[in-house]
Amino acid sequence: MKHFLDLSRFTKEGVKTLLEVAGEMVPHARAGMDLGRGRILATLFYEPSTRTRLSFEAAMQRLGGSTLGFADARATSVAKGESLADTIRTVDKYSDVIAIRHPAEGAALACSFYSQVPIINAGDGGHLHPSQTFLDLLTIKTELGHLDNLTVVLAGDLRYGRTASSLAFALAPFKPHLVCVAPEGLEFPPHVVRRLRHELGTTVEETADLVAAARGADVLYVTRIQQERFFSTDDYLKVKGSYVVDGHVVKGMPDHALVLHPLPRVDEIAVEVDDDRRARYFQQMFYGVPARMALIALLLKLIPQAVPSREVAGEELNLTCPNPRCVTASEKYLRKLYTPVLEKETSLFAELGERKRYRCLYCDYEVAV
Ligand code: NCD
């Protein structure tokens, strides 16, 4: 395990190993340990954060190490025009592992090409948030006892939110039944649904009926509308407040079910739900510490444990990624890397009048040729 960029790059066995190590960290998440003494974690946060940054710092300190970094890139040389690559070449001289959150999609992968130390993706735009997903899996595994064949309702902004798609991809090997409830226009992008259904064989159902979906849920995973990623305020106001998980929604849920949310919430979970035994979003935050302790300890080889993963190497192609938020659009020096889309139903491409599709290695958007 060299970097931690995308949880879906690990095999099912790999994810299980990660969860075992995180489970062993639970008692140490309060008591602390000495394993990481003398090691430094750098946290580079180019976007706002409360939980992710603080729990990464808490995790490193509970491991016995220390932290440095910034929570506002405007106070760094980025404001003078420094590239991401040069910032990483700097910070890797001062730290042993780097957690980075950046608005450009694929930023963490780009950093991994320039870093001498492990990179952790702490959120790259609307793309992925693998350490959140890892703590989500740890929460579900600990609270429900297993991850197999669960009915997981993903409610909220599935288009711009990175946590819901990250969770969907990471759960895929565990054969979930995914039920998506999104306001109009905020559904999963077509390439996400296609990949889940046709490449990973996941059942994905879409519905507008939140109450009925919640009734059959093992997990109701709620997300906030990502206002900061909208191109216009008018578009945001059209969907603001369009769904609320309140006492009525939760009342019909099975007894064993969990209501989770990566937080922060705005208005999508009513405070009356907080006292329901199924509401576990505050407990979920705690798991961020042992989950991130495990990731840091494994990346720093403080624990000698192999974690099986799939290497995905890109092919350099002279294609422009269609995603305006892709890191290749802002960091122009990056090599344009793609992987062929392996669609189980290749006839789908023919129907679309395409010969082949490639997936951008950085942001996962597809280009047809
Ligand atoms: C999430 C994020 O940043 O994507 N927050 C988090 O890390 N806990 C969810 C969000 O901001 O809506």
Residues whose N, C-alpha, C, O or C-beta is under 5 A from the ligand:
A	BS01	NCD	R51 T52 G123 H129 Q132 R162 R224 P262 L263 P264
